[in-house]
């Protein structure tokens, strides 16, 4: 069975460097490093692997989906008969956490039953070599709202009277990690032990931490794992959004009435998302915050100097497939057939995928076939797919479809 993600993230059209993010354009980079739109008609007579298609969902994940569909069209045109049957499921809710998927899988077990699951979703390793990923982290999200004065107040009139909720929020968030970037919540890393063999396997992946830091534009990395691959084996805590009043051209001299903090946790199979979120809730309460269900009442505003609301949601679960399993050996043979040794096996990816219903309900192993370039601006303006990656994605799908399962 092949899983295809068909939906995409919302867009702010004003942030894209093209007329319409929903209409794909072909771009090439000039000598100054700027991507410029070029005539897509050139593709009829020319091919440059470094040209890129810029569009919403070009990389996440309509490019990978089209790699499989293109491969199937090629095999059909060539009248090649497959050595096995295939099933394809298209998910139009992946960016929403695939809320309908668990029920759909449970109610259609016989229809969806398969020996292996190939996931056509996810970005390649930083080296941009063809990549297989044998697991994904789960996700849990939370919204923390810290309340200040009932209404926004003028900072000149009320600056020394009304406390600004940003300061208490900043102190609270600052205590969530230590000076080395490790999460301070009780039991956050419990149950995760990497053997020396597992570390050797992880660190066989071709990468260099200094090069990664230079590419990301950071001076130091968080000290969770000694390498990038080791860091991916642990849960993470992220502030994914922060809002208080206005900035930029709309900035004004006020004390905001509230601060909204959006949080995500990426979970590994050893993590219990509910327990970790409850640990975060306890951290907030231990910091002196009184939690309310919605907008605080007048009595609560008079009684409690630190007021907040906190809500969380558990999303997709983490999964991990053994690299030495039948599906791993099958894909290893397939990849070597077309790429030799120039490909990467990763134990897990940092992102999340809604594969748990297939793995737990159907009891089948899953591996992600990675196609898009790592500098694809996923979930951001100017999302793109490198044409060389798209071509190699089609080749990968052809190789998988043409390799009998032993």
C-alpha positions as CSV (number, residue, x, y, z in Angstrom):
1,X,0.0,0.0,0.0
2,X,1.1,3.5,-0.8
3,X,0.2,6.5,1.3
4,X,-0.1,9.9,-0.4
5,X,-0.6,13.2,1.4
6,X,-2.6,15.4,-0.9
7,X,-3.4,18.5,1.2
8,X,-1.0,21.4,2.2
9,X,-0.4,24.1,4.7
10,X,-2.4,27.4,4.5
11,X,-0.6,30.3,2.7
12,X,-0.1,34.0,3.1
13,X,-0.1,35.0,-0.6
14,X,1.6,38.3,0.2
15,X,4.7,36.5,1.3
16,X,5.3,34.5,-1.9
17,X,7.7,35.7,-4.6
18,X,5.2,34.9,-7.4
19,X,1.8,36.0,-8.5
20,X,-0.2,33.1,-7.1
21,X,1.1,30.2,-4.8
22,X,-1.6,28.0,-6.2
23,X,-0.2,28.3,-9.8
24,X,3.1,26.5,-10.1
25,X,6.0,28.4,-11.7
26,X,9.5,27.2,-12.8
27,X,12.4,29.1,-11.4
28,X,16.2,29.1,-11.9
29,X,18.8,30.8,-9.7
30,X,20.9,33.6,-11.1
31,X,24.5,34.4,-10.3
32,X,23.5,36.4,-7.2
33,X,21.6,33.6,-5.7
34,X,18.1,34.9,-6.5
35,X,15.4,32.6,-7.8
36,X,13.7,34.0,-10.9
37,X,10.7,32.8,-12.9
38,X,11.6,31.2,-16.2
39,X,9.4,30.0,-19.1
40,X,8.2,26.5,-18.3
41,X,8.0,25.8,-22.0
42,X,11.8,25.3,-21.8
43,X,11.0,21.9,-20.2
44,X,9.9,20.6,-23.6
45,X,13.4,20.8,-24.9
46,X,15.7,21.3,-21.9
47,X,16.2,19.8,-18.5
48,X,18.3,21.3,-15.6
49,X,18.1,19.2,-12.4
50,X,18.6,22.4,-10.4
51,X,15.6,24.1,-11.7
52,X,12.7,24.2,-9.2
53,X,8.9,24.2,-9.2
54,X,7.6,26.8,-6.7
55,X,4.0,26.3,-5.5
56,X,2.0,25.5,-2.4
57,X,2.4,21.8,-1.6
58,X,4.9,21.3,-4.4
59,X,7.2,19.5,-1.9
60,X,4.8,18.6,0.9
61,X,3.5,16.5,-0.6
62,X,2.1,16.7,-4.1
63,X,5.6,16.2,-5.7
64,X,6.1,12.8,-4.0
65,X,2.5,11.9,-4.9
66,X,3.1,12.8,-8.5
67,X,6.3,10.8,-8.5
68,X,4.3,7.6,-7.8
69,X,1.5,8.5,-10.2
70,X,4.0,9.3,-13.0
71,X,5.8,6.0,-12.4
72,X,2.4,4.1,-12.7
73,X,1.7,6.0,-15.9
74,X,5.1,5.0,-17.3
75,X,4.6,1.3,-16.4
76,X,1.1,1.4,-18.0
77,X,2.4,3.0,-21.2
78,X,5.2,0.3,-21.3
79,X,2.6,-2.4,-20.6
80,X,4.7,-3.6,-17.6
81,X,2.8,-6.1,-15.4
82,X,3.6,-5.7,-11.7
83,X,4.7,-8.7,-9.7
84,X,2.3,-7.7,-6.9
85,X,-1.0,-5.8,-6.3
86,X,-0.9,-2.2,-5.0
87,X,-3.3,-0.1,-3.0
88,X,-3.2,3.6,-2.8
89,X,-4.7,5.8,-0.1
90,X,-4.9,9.6,-0.4
91,X,-5.1,11.7,2.7
92,X,-6.6,15.1,2.4
93,X,-6.4,15.9,6.1
94,X,-2.8,15.3,7.0
95,X,-2.0,18.8,8.0
96,X,-5.1,18.7,10.3
97,X,-3.7,15.6,12.0
98,X,-5.8,13.2,9.8
99,X,-8.8,13.1,12.3
100,X,-10.9,10.8,10.1
101,X,-8.1,8.3,9.3
102,X,-8.2,6.0,12.4
103,X,-12.0,5.3,12.0
104,X,-11.6,4.8,8.2
105,X,-8.8,2.2,8.7
106,X,-10.8,0.4,11.4
107,X,-14.0,0.3,9.3
108,X,-12.1,-0.9,6.2
109,X,-9.5,-3.3,7.5
110,X,-10.1,-5.9,4.9
111,X,-10.1,-3.4,2.0
112,X,-6.8,-1.8,3.3
113,X,-5.0,-5.0,4.3
114,X,-1.5,-5.1,2.9
115,X,2.0,-6.6,3.5
116,X,3.9,-3.3,3.5
117,X,3.2,0.4,3.7
118,X,5.3,2.9,1.6
119,X,4.8,6.5,2.7
120,X,5.3,9.0,-0.1
121,X,5.8,11.9,2.3
122,X,8.7,13.7,3.9
123,X,11.9,15.6,3.1
124,X,15.3,14.0,2.3
125,X,18.3,14.0,4.6
126,X,20.4,17.2,4.7
127,X,22.8,15.6,2.1
128,X,19.9,15.5,-0.4
129,X,20.8,11.9,-1.1
130,X,17.8,9.6,-1.8
131,X,16.5,8.7,1.7
132,X,14.5,6.0,3.4
133,X,13.2,6.8,6.9
134,X,12.1,4.0,9.1
135,X,10.1,6.0,11.7
136,X,8.5,9.3,12.6
137,X,7.9,11.2,15.8
138,X,4.4,11.8,17.0
139,X,3.0,15.1,17.9
140,X,1.1,16.8,20.7
141,X,0.1,20.5,20.6
142,X,-1.0,23.0,23.3
143,X,-2.2,26.6,23.6
144,X,-1.2,28.6,26.6
145,X,-3.0,32.0,27.1
146,X,-1.6,34.3,29.8
147,X,-4.0,37.0,30.9
148,X,-3.0,40.6,31.8
149,X,-5.4,43.6,32.3
150,X,-9.0,43.3,31.1
151,X,-8.2,45.5,28.1
152,X,-5.0,46.7,26.4
153,X,-3.8,49.8,28.3
154,X,-1.7,52.8,27.3
155,X,1.9,52.2,28.6
156,X,2.4,55.8,29.5
157,X,-0.7,56.1,31.7
158,X,-0.5,52.6,33.3
159,X,3.1,51.5,32.8
160,X,4.0,51.5,36.5
161,X,0.6,50.2,37.7
162,X,-0.6,47.4,35.5
163,X,1.8,44.4,35.1
164,X,2.6,43.4,31.5
165,X,1.8,39.7,31.1
166,X,4.7,39.3,28.6
167,X,7.3,39.4,31.4
168,X,5.8,36.6,33.5
169,X,5.2,34.6,30.3
170,X,8.8,35.1,29.2
171,X,10.1,33.9,32.6
172,X,7.8,30.9,32.5
173,X,8.9,29.9,29.0
174,X,12.6,30.5,29.8
175,X,12.4,27.9,32.6
176,X,11.2,25.2,30.2
177,X,14.8,24.6,29.0
178,X,18.2,24.7,30.7
179,X,21.2,26.6,29.5
180,X,22.1,23.6,27.3
181,X,18.8,23.5,25.5
182,X,17.5,20.4,27.3
183,X,13.8,20.4,28.4
184,X,13.4,20.7,32.2
185,X,10.0,19.0,32.5
186,X,10.0,16.1,34.9
187,X,10.4,12.8,33.1
188,X,10.6,14.3,29.6
189,X,13.4,12.0,28.4
190,X,12.4,8.9,30.4
191,X,12.7,5.5,28.8
192,X,15.0,6.5,26.0
193,X,18.3,4.5,25.9
194,X,20.5,4.3,22.8
195,X,22.9,1.3,22.7
196,X,26.4,1.7,21.3
197,X,25.2,-0.4,18.3
198,X,22.3,1.9,17.7
199,X,24.5,5.0,18.0
200,X,26.9,3.5,15.4
201,X,24.0,2.9,13.1
202,X,22.7,6.4,13.5
203,X,26.0,8.0,13.0
204,X,26.7,6.1,9.8
205,X,24.5,8.8,8.2
206,X,26.8,11.2,6.3
207,X,26.6,14.5,8.1
208,X,28.7,16.9,10.1
209,X,27.4,18.9,13.0
210,X,29.6,21.9,12.3
211,X,28.3,22.0,8.7
212,X,24.7,21.7,9.9
213,X,25.2,24.6,12.3
214,X,26.7,26.7,9.5
215,X,23.8,25.9,7.2
216,X,21.2,26.7,9.8
217,X,23.0,29.9,10.9
218,X,23.4,29.0,14.5
219,X,26.4,29.2,16.8
220,X,25.6,26.1,18.9
221,X,23.2,23.2,18.9
222,X,21.0,22.1,21.8
223,X,22.8,19.4,23.8
224,X,20.2,16.7,23.2
225,X,22.2,13.9,21.7
226,X,25.8,14.2,20.6
227,X,24.8,14.3,16.9
228,X,21.9,15.4,14.8
229,X,20.7,11.8,14.3
230,X,20.9,11.1,18.0
231,X,18.9,14.3,18.7
232,X,16.1,13.0,16.5
233,X,15.6,10.0,18.8
234,X,14.4,12.2,21.7
235,X,11.2,14.1,22.1
236,X,11.3,17.9,21.6
237,X,9.5,20.9,22.9
238,X,9.0,23.9,20.7
239,X,7.3,27.3,20.9
240,X,5.8,27.4,17.5
241,X,4.0,30.7,17.8
242,X,3.9,33.7,20.2
243,X,1.5,36.6,20.1
244,X,1.2,39.7,22.2
245,X,-0.2,43.0,20.9
246,X,1.3,44.4,17.6
247,X,4.7,44.8,16.0
248,X,6.2,46.3,12.8
249,X,4.2,49.1,11.1
250,X,1.3,48.5,13.5
251,X,3.3,48.8,16.7
252,X,1.8,50.9,19.5
253,X,2.6,51.8,23.1
254,X,0.3,49.5,25.0
255,X,0.4,46.9,27.7
256,X,-1.3,43.9,26.1
257,X,-4.3,42.2,27.7
258,X,-3.1,38.7,26.9
259,X,-0.2,36.6,25.6
260,X,-0.9,33.6,23.4
261,X,1.7,30.8,23.2
262,X,1.4,27.9,20.8
263,X,3.4,24.9,21.7
264,X,4.3,21.6,20.0
265,X,5.9,18.5,21.3
266,X,7.4,15.9,18.9
267,X,7.2,12.5,20.5
268,X,9.1,9.2,20.1
269,X,7.7,5.7,20.7
270,X,8.9,5.8,24.3
271,X,7.0,9.0,25.0
272,X,3.6,9.2,26.6
273,X,2.1,12.4,25.1
274,X,-0.6,12.8,27.7
275,X,1.9,12.4,30.6
276,X,4.3,14.9,29.1
277,X,1.5,17.5,28.5
278,X,0.3,17.0,32.0
279,X,3.9,17.6,33.2
280,X,3.9,20.9,31.3
281,X,0.5,21.8,32.9
282,X,2.0,21.0,36.3
283,X,5.1,23.2,35.5
284,X,2.7,26.1,34.7
285,X,0.8,25.7,37.9
286,X,4.0,25.2,40.0
287,X,5.1,28.5,38.6
288,X,2.2,30.2,40.4
289,X,-0.4,30.4,37.6
290,X,-4.0,29.9,38.4
291,X,-5.6,28.1,35.4
292,X,-9.0,28.9,34.2
293,X,-11.2,27.2,31.6
294,X,-11.8,30.4,29.5
295,X,-11.8,34.1,30.2
296,X,-11.2,34.8,33.9
297,X,-14.0,36.2,35.9
298,X,-13.8,39.5,37.8
299,X,-13.4,37.6,41.1
300,X,-10.5,35.6,39.6
301,X,-8.9,38.8,38.4
302,X,-9.1,40.3,41.9
303,X,-7.8,37.2,43.6
304,X,-5.0,35.8,41.4
305,X,-2.0,37.8,40.2
306,X,-1.0,35.2,37.6
307,X,-3.9,33.9,35.4
308,X,-3.7,31.6,32.4
309,X,-5.6,29.0,30.4
310,X,-4.0,25.8,29.1
311,X,-5.4,23.3,26.6
312,X,-3.7,20.5,24.7
313,X,-4.4,18.0,21.9
314,X,-2.8,14.7,21.1
315,X,-2.0,14.1,17.4
316,X,-0.4,11.3,15.5
317,X,1.6,8.7,17.4
318,X,5.2,7.9,16.8
319,X,6.3,4.7,15.0
320,X,9.5,2.9,14.3
321,X,10.3,0.0,11.9
322,X,13.3,-2.2,12.2
323,X,15.8,-1.6,9.4
324,X,16.6,-5.3,9.3
325,X,12.9,-6.3,8.8
326,X,11.6,-7.7,5.5
327,X,10.4,-4.3,4.3
328,X,13.8,-2.8,5.2
329,X,15.7,-5.5,3.2
330,X,13.3,-5.2,0.3
331,X,13.9,-1.4,0.0
332,X,17.6,-1.8,0.6
333,X,17.8,-4.1,-2.5
334,X,15.6,-1.7,-4.5
335,X,17.6,1.4,-3.7
336,X,21.0,-0.3,-4.4
337,X,19.7,-1.3,-7.8
338,X,19.4,2.3,-8.9
339,X,21.6,4.4,-6.6
340,X,24.3,2.0,-5.6
341,X,25.5,3.0,-2.1
342,X,24.5,6.7,-2.6
343,X,21.4,6.7,-0.4
344,X,20.7,7.2,3.3
345,X,18.8,5.1,5.8
346,X,17.5,7.1,8.7
347,X,16.0,5.5,11.9
348,X,13.5,8.3,12.3
349,X,12.5,11.7,11.0
350,X,11.9,14.8,13.1
351,X,8.5,15.4,11.7
352,X,5.2,13.5,12.3
353,X,3.1,11.3,10.1
354,X,-0.4,9.8,10.8
355,X,0.7,6.2,10.3
356,X,-0.3,4.7,13.7
357,X,-3.8,3.5,12.4
358,X,-2.1,1.4,9.7
359,X,0.6,0.0,12.0
360,X,-1.5,-0.7,15.0
361,X,-4.8,-1.7,13.3
362,X,-3.5,-3.5,10.2
363,X,-0.2,-4.6,11.9
364,X,1.9,-3.8,8.9
365,X,5.4,-2.2,8.8
366,X,5.9,1.3,7.3
367,X,8.8,3.1,5.7
368,X,8.9,6.6,4.3
369,X,10.3,7.2,0.8
370,X,11.9,10.6,0.9
371,X,12.0,12.7,-2.3
372,X,12.0,16.5,-1.8
373,X,15.1,18.6,-1.3
374,X,15.9,19.5,2.3
375,X,15.9,23.3,1.4
376,X,12.3,23.2,0.2
377,X,10.8,25.8,2.5
378,X,8.3,23.3,3.7
379,X,5.3,24.9,5.5
380,X,6.7,28.4,4.5
381,X,6.4,30.9,1.7
382,X,8.2,29.9,-1.6
383,X,7.8,26.2,-1.0
384,X,9.6,24.4,-3.9
385,X,10.7,21.1,-5.4
386,X,14.0,20.6,-7.2
387,X,13.4,18.9,-10.6
388,X,16.4,16.6,-10.1
389,X,14.7,15.3,-6.9
390,X,11.4,14.9,-8.8
391,X,13.1,12.8,-11.5
392,X,14.9,10.6,-8.9
393,X,11.6,10.2,-7.1
394,X,10.0,8.8,-10.3
395,X,13.0,6.5,-10.7
396,X,12.7,5.4,-7.1
397,X,9.0,4.5,-7.5
398,X,9.8,2.6,-10.7
399,X,12.4,0.6,-9.0
400,X,10.1,-0.2,-6.1
401,X,7.2,-1.2,-8.4
402,X,9.5,-3.3,-10.5
403,X,11.1,-5.3,-7.7
404,X,9.3,-8.5,-6.7
405,X,8.6,-9.0,-3.1
406,X,10.3,-12.2,-1.8
